[in-house]
């Protein structure tokens, strides 16, 4: 057992297995993000005029639970810093679609995806699409509190158009895409031309697209998902993610697309929320 724990990532100042990559440290409470109260902007797109709508009550509950706490402040600043890096990449490299994954389950990628989307949607004229690309577990769709279909699975199967599945939320600038119900194995869906066409539709309709994908190890989905997207963020959990798992996960991703790692569940009192480690 001691060897196992020695292999995990524990502290932000520990050597990173992903040399040369920037690592964002996240406080232990990731579920909190402040919400903008501004009105919906005029999206100016006929594609989204008739889309369905959904509320995301979870975000409000979590915000109320952690409002004013030090943990919330640390979480907010960490997400703002991560947002700033993504926006810089968007401006410099035309980054539009970002896959958020992790080596294995339980490392916080789904909540990271949700909170990062909430943070980005606070910016004026920053229309965000959050996609549940984990068709197997549908974790993000469950967080939406929605079992609505059609979703991504139906779009990739050619059963409906994206305009028929995308949902506006009660949060300004934020749209979501549920997972849907798959009759076809996910690798076959993501290997089809419909996936590339869907990402193209997303890039034309939104300023930034965040895709919550399945874990990297033991599944073919992530490589197929990432092939059509601009970048990949790897989420790892302090004290849990093993170094060898992180190395194997990184090796499965195109090095040019691997943007960095989010170091999740750190103790917010042990570091300044703006700090990044692991990069030059």
C-alpha positions as CSV (number, residue, x, y, z in Angstrom):
1,X,0.0,0.0,0.0
2,X,2.8,2.5,0.8
3,X,4.2,2.1,-2.8
4,X,0.8,2.9,-4.2
5,X,0.4,6.1,-2.2
6,X,4.0,7.1,-3.1
7,X,3.0,6.9,-6.7
8,X,0.1,9.4,-6.4
9,X,0.3,13.2,-7.1
10,X,0.0,14.9,-3.7
11,X,1.4,18.4,-3.8
12,X,1.5,21.2,-6.3
13,X,5.3,21.6,-6.0
14,X,5.9,17.9,-6.7
15,X,7.6,17.1,-10.0
16,X,5.0,16.7,-12.7
17,X,5.0,13.6,-15.0
18,X,3.9,15.9,-17.8
19,X,7.1,17.9,-18.3
20,X,6.6,21.1,-20.2
21,X,2.9,21.3,-19.5
22,X,1.2,24.0,-17.5
23,X,-0.7,22.7,-14.5
24,X,-3.6,24.7,-12.9
25,X,-4.1,24.0,-9.2
26,X,-7.7,23.8,-8.1
27,X,-9.0,24.0,-4.5
28,X,-10.8,21.1,-2.9
29,X,-14.2,22.6,-3.3
30,X,-14.7,22.6,-7.1
31,X,-18.5,22.7,-7.1
32,X,-18.8,26.4,-6.6
33,X,-19.0,29.1,-9.2
34,X,-20.6,32.5,-9.1
35,X,-23.4,33.2,-11.6
36,X,-23.9,36.2,-13.8
37,X,-27.3,37.8,-13.5
38,X,-27.2,39.7,-16.8
39,X,-29.9,39.0,-19.4
40,X,-29.4,36.6,-22.3
41,X,-27.5,38.3,-25.1
42,X,-29.0,38.5,-28.6
43,X,-27.2,35.5,-30.1
44,X,-27.9,36.6,-33.6
45,X,-28.2,33.0,-34.9
46,X,-31.2,31.4,-36.4
47,X,-29.8,28.1,-35.3
48,X,-30.5,28.8,-31.7
49,X,-33.7,30.8,-31.9
50,X,-36.0,27.8,-31.5
51,X,-33.9,25.6,-29.2
52,X,-35.3,24.1,-26.0
53,X,-34.5,25.5,-22.6
54,X,-33.4,23.9,-19.3
55,X,-32.6,25.1,-15.8
56,X,-29.5,24.0,-14.0
57,X,-30.6,24.2,-10.3
58,X,-27.4,22.5,-9.1
59,X,-25.3,25.5,-9.8
60,X,-27.5,27.8,-7.7
61,X,-27.6,25.3,-4.8
62,X,-23.9,25.0,-4.7
63,X,-23.4,28.8,-5.0
64,X,-25.7,29.3,-2.1
65,X,-24.0,26.6,-0.1
66,X,-20.4,28.1,-0.4
67,X,-21.2,31.8,-0.9
68,X,-18.8,34.0,1.0
69,X,-16.5,31.1,2.1
70,X,-12.8,31.0,1.6
71,X,-13.2,27.8,-0.4
72,X,-15.6,29.5,-2.8
73,X,-13.2,32.5,-3.3
74,X,-10.3,30.1,-4.0
75,X,-12.4,28.1,-6.4
76,X,-13.6,31.2,-8.3
77,X,-10.1,32.6,-8.7
78,X,-8.7,29.3,-9.8
79,X,-11.4,29.0,-12.5
80,X,-10.8,32.6,-13.6
81,X,-7.1,31.9,-14.0
82,X,-7.8,28.8,-16.0
83,X,-10.4,30.7,-18.1
84,X,-7.7,33.4,-18.8
85,X,-5.3,30.8,-20.2
86,X,-7.9,29.3,-22.4
87,X,-8.9,32.7,-23.8
88,X,-5.3,33.5,-24.5
89,X,-5.0,30.3,-26.5
90,X,-8.2,31.1,-28.2
91,X,-6.9,34.5,-29.3
92,X,-3.4,33.2,-30.2
93,X,-4.2,29.9,-31.8
94,X,-7.9,30.1,-32.7
95,X,-8.8,27.6,-30.0
96,X,-12.5,26.8,-30.1
97,X,-13.2,23.3,-28.9
98,X,-11.7,21.8,-25.7
99,X,-12.0,18.2,-24.5
100,X,-11.8,17.8,-20.7
101,X,-10.8,14.3,-19.6
102,X,-9.0,12.4,-16.9
103,X,-7.0,9.2,-16.7
104,X,-9.7,7.3,-14.8
105,X,-13.1,7.9,-13.2
106,X,-13.6,9.9,-10.1
107,X,-11.0,12.6,-10.6
108,X,-13.5,15.5,-11.0
109,X,-13.5,16.1,-14.8
110,X,-17.3,16.5,-15.0
111,X,-17.6,19.1,-12.2
112,X,-14.5,20.8,-13.7
113,X,-16.3,21.0,-17.1
114,X,-19.4,22.4,-15.5
115,X,-17.7,25.0,-13.4
116,X,-15.4,26.1,-16.1
117,X,-18.4,26.6,-18.4
118,X,-20.1,28.6,-15.8
119,X,-17.1,30.8,-15.3
120,X,-16.6,31.4,-19.0
121,X,-20.3,32.2,-19.5
122,X,-20.0,35.1,-17.1
123,X,-18.1,37.1,-19.8
124,X,-20.2,39.3,-22.0
125,X,-20.8,38.1,-25.5
126,X,-19.0,34.8,-24.7
127,X,-21.5,32.2,-25.9
128,X,-20.5,28.8,-24.4
129,X,-21.6,25.3,-25.3
130,X,-21.1,22.5,-22.8
131,X,-21.3,19.0,-24.3
132,X,-21.8,15.7,-22.5
133,X,-19.5,13.6,-24.6
134,X,-19.5,10.8,-22.0
135,X,-22.3,8.9,-23.7
136,X,-21.6,5.8,-21.5
137,X,-22.1,7.4,-18.0
138,X,-24.0,10.6,-18.9
139,X,-22.7,12.2,-15.8
140,X,-23.0,15.7,-17.0
141,X,-26.5,15.1,-18.3
142,X,-27.5,13.9,-14.8
143,X,-26.1,17.1,-13.3
144,X,-28.3,19.1,-15.7
145,X,-31.2,17.2,-14.1
146,X,-32.4,16.4,-17.6
147,X,-33.3,13.1,-19.2
148,X,-34.4,15.0,-22.4
149,X,-33.7,13.5,-25.8
150,X,-32.6,13.7,-28.4
151,X,-29.0,14.3,-27.6
152,X,-25.5,13.8,-28.9
153,X,-26.0,10.1,-29.5
154,X,-28.9,10.8,-31.8
155,X,-27.1,13.5,-33.7
156,X,-24.1,11.2,-34.3
157,X,-26.4,8.4,-35.4
158,X,-27.9,10.8,-38.0
159,X,-31.3,10.7,-36.4
160,X,-31.6,14.5,-35.8
161,X,-29.9,17.8,-36.3
162,X,-27.9,19.6,-33.6
163,X,-30.5,22.4,-33.6
164,X,-33.0,19.9,-32.4
165,X,-30.9,18.8,-29.4
166,X,-29.1,21.8,-28.1
167,X,-30.6,23.4,-25.0
168,X,-30.4,27.0,-23.7
169,X,-30.0,27.3,-19.9
170,X,-31.3,29.8,-17.4
171,X,-27.7,31.1,-17.2
172,X,-26.6,33.9,-19.6
173,X,-24.5,32.7,-22.5
174,X,-24.5,29.0,-21.5
175,X,-26.0,26.3,-23.7
176,X,-25.8,22.5,-23.1
177,X,-25.9,19.4,-25.2
178,X,-27.1,16.2,-23.4
179,X,-25.6,12.8,-24.1
180,X,-28.7,11.2,-25.5
181,X,-29.3,7.5,-25.7
182,X,-27.0,5.4,-27.8
183,X,-28.1,2.2,-29.6
184,X,-24.6,2.1,-31.3
185,X,-21.3,1.7,-29.4
186,X,-19.8,5.1,-28.7
187,X,-16.5,4.4,-30.5
188,X,-18.5,3.8,-33.7
189,X,-20.4,7.0,-33.2
190,X,-17.3,9.1,-32.7
191,X,-15.5,7.5,-35.6
192,X,-18.2,8.6,-38.0
193,X,-18.2,11.7,-40.1
194,X,-21.1,13.0,-38.1
195,X,-18.8,13.8,-35.1
196,X,-16.5,16.0,-37.2
197,X,-19.6,17.7,-38.7
198,X,-21.0,18.3,-35.3
199,X,-17.8,19.9,-34.0
200,X,-17.8,22.1,-37.0
201,X,-21.4,23.2,-36.3
202,X,-20.4,23.9,-32.7
203,X,-17.4,26.0,-33.7
204,X,-19.5,28.1,-36.0
205,X,-22.3,28.6,-33.5
206,X,-20.4,29.2,-30.2
207,X,-17.3,31.2,-29.0
208,X,-16.0,28.2,-27.0
209,X,-17.1,24.6,-26.8
210,X,-16.2,22.5,-23.7
211,X,-16.6,18.7,-24.1
212,X,-16.8,16.4,-21.0
213,X,-15.4,13.2,-22.3
214,X,-14.9,9.7,-20.8
215,X,-11.7,8.8,-19.0
216,X,-8.7,8.2,-21.2
217,X,-7.5,4.7,-20.0
218,X,-9.1,1.6,-21.4
219,X,-11.5,3.4,-23.7
220,X,-11.1,4.3,-27.4
221,X,-13.6,7.2,-27.2
222,X,-11.2,10.0,-26.1
223,X,-8.8,9.7,-28.9
224,X,-11.7,9.8,-31.4
225,X,-13.3,12.7,-29.7
226,X,-10.0,14.7,-29.5
227,X,-9.2,14.1,-33.1
228,X,-11.8,16.6,-34.2
229,X,-11.1,19.1,-31.5
230,X,-8.5,21.8,-30.9
231,X,-7.2,21.0,-27.4
232,X,-7.4,18.6,-24.4
233,X,-7.3,19.4,-20.7
234,X,-6.3,16.6,-18.3
235,X,-7.9,16.6,-14.8
236,X,-6.0,14.8,-12.1
237,X,-6.9,14.5,-8.4
238,X,-4.4,15.1,-5.6
239,X,-3.6,12.0,-3.6
240,X,-5.5,9.8,-6.0
241,X,-4.1,9.9,-9.6
242,X,-1.2,7.7,-10.1
243,X,1.8,9.0,-12.0
244,X,2.0,6.0,-14.4
245,X,-1.7,6.5,-15.2
246,X,-1.2,10.1,-16.0
247,X,1.8,9.3,-18.2
248,X,-0.2,6.6,-20.1
249,X,-3.1,9.0,-20.5
250,X,-0.9,11.7,-21.9
251,X,0.7,9.3,-24.3
252,X,-2.7,8.6,-25.9
253,X,-3.3,12.3,-26.7
254,X,-1.7,14.2,-29.6
255,X,1.1,16.2,-27.9
256,X,0.2,19.2,-29.9
257,X,-3.3,19.2,-28.5
258,X,-2.5,18.5,-24.9
259,X,-3.0,22.0,-23.3
260,X,-2.1,21.0,-19.7
261,X,-3.4,19.5,-16.5
262,X,-5.8,20.7,-13.9
263,X,-4.6,19.6,-10.4
264,X,-7.9,19.0,-8.6
265,X,-8.8,18.8,-4.9
266,X,-5.9,20.7,-3.5
267,X,-6.1,22.3,-0.1
268,X,-7.2,25.9,-0.9
269,X,-5.4,27.2,2.2
270,X,-2.0,25.8,1.1
271,X,-1.5,27.9,-2.0
272,X,-2.4,31.2,-3.7
273,X,-5.3,30.5,-6.1
274,X,-3.6,32.2,-9.0
275,X,-0.5,30.0,-9.1
276,X,0.3,27.6,-11.9
277,X,2.9,24.9,-11.6
278,X,4.6,22.5,-13.9
279,X,5.1,24.8,-16.9
280,X,8.1,26.9,-17.9
